[in-house]
Amino acid sequence: MMRDLLYTAFDMACIIDNLGLPIKQSITIATWMYENDKTYLSEEYRNCCKKWLLDILYWSEYMQDKIDLDAEFPSIQSISEGKIDIEAMMRDDFDIDFFFKKLRVQILYLGKKDYIRMKLRTLMSAYGYKRRSKEFVKFLKDRLAFYHIQTSLRGNEICDVGTMDNLDDMITFRVL
């Protein structure tokens, strides 16, 4: 499970695409991540910044031309005699952990503020939840702990997302 929570180049390309970041800023952020947050990177990138950056650029390019590249995939696969993994080449999903990965990047590397605020109800609806189930609360707490994100209410009152009274209260997310 922990391996799934680590940043991959594809995750970073999705964040870049989702936030509409220019290439220069994207490379700067990716380099900062490599230098300062290496423990959160997938193991294959921890010893080679060049591989990290090149793979991010590859996936960013792929996302820009996804429709055309996917249309050509059968030809590419026939040339490679089926050795290219179709799953790795044609991903179209945003991982459920994407929100937390993006949140950490936004707070640490993009924001003018060191926090992001939103209602718990908004977060829940993004995952299709209407109520706080035990599974959702556990999922949420696991991600908050892994990414070292603290939640608080107005006045910096630390809150527990599993027991807070009102789903419409604004939660402040901060990286510890």
C-alpha positions, 0 to 999 in steps of 0.5 A, spaced: 500 500 500 505 504 501 508 504 495 502 506 491 502 513 495 509 514 493 510 519 487 511 517 480 513 521 474 506 520 471 503 522 478 507 529 477 505 529 470 498 529 472 499 534 477 502 539 472 497 538 467 491 539 472 494 545 475 496 548 468 503 549 470 508 552 465 514 547 463 520 551 467 516 552 473 514 544 472 521 542 472 523 547 478 518 544 482 520 537 480 527 538 482 525 541 488 521 535 490 527 530 488 532 534 492 527 535 498 522 530 498 526 524 495 523 519 500 516 520 497 518 519 490 517 512 487 524 508 489 526 508 481 527 515 482 531 516 488 538 515 485 537 519 479 534 526 478 535 525 470 530 519 470 525 523 474 525 529 470 525 525 463 520 521 465 515 527 468 517 530 461 515 523 457 508 523 461 507 530 460 508 530 453 504 523 452 498 527 456 498 533 451 497 528 445 494 522 448 488 521 443 493 521 437 498 517 441 493 512 443 490 511 436 497 509 434 498 504 439 496 498 436 501 499 430 507 500 436 505 494 439 505 490 433 512 493 431 514 491 438 511 484 438 507 485 443 512 487 448 510 494 450 505 493 456 498 496 454 497 498 461 503 503 462 502 506 456 494 507 456 492 510 463 486 514 463 485 514 470 486 519 476 488 515 482 484 516 488 490 518 492 491 524 487 488 529 491 493 528 497 499 528 492 497 534 489 495 537 495 502 536 498 505 539 492 500 545 492 502 547 499 509 545 499 511 548 492 506 552 489 502 556 494 503 563 497 500 560 503 502 554 507 495 551 507 489 549 503 482 550 505 476 546 503 469 543 506 470 536 508 463 535 504 467 537 498 472 532 499 467 527 500 463 528 494 469 528 490 470 521 492 462 519 491 461 519 499 455 522 502 457 520 509 463 519 513 463 511 513 469 508 517 472 506 511 472 513 508 475 516 515 480 510 515 482 512 508 483 519 509 487 518 516 492 514 513 493 519 507 493 525 512 498 521 516 503 518 510 503 525 507 504 529 514 498 533 513 495 536 519 487 538 519 485 544 523 478 548 524 478 556 524 483 559 530 488 553 528 484 548 532 486 541 531 481 537 528 479 530 527 476 528 520 472 522 523 469 526 529 468 533 527 461 535 528 459 539 521 461 537 515 460 544 512 466 546 517 472 549 513 478 545 514 485 547 513 490 542 511 497 544 512 504 540 511 507 538 518 
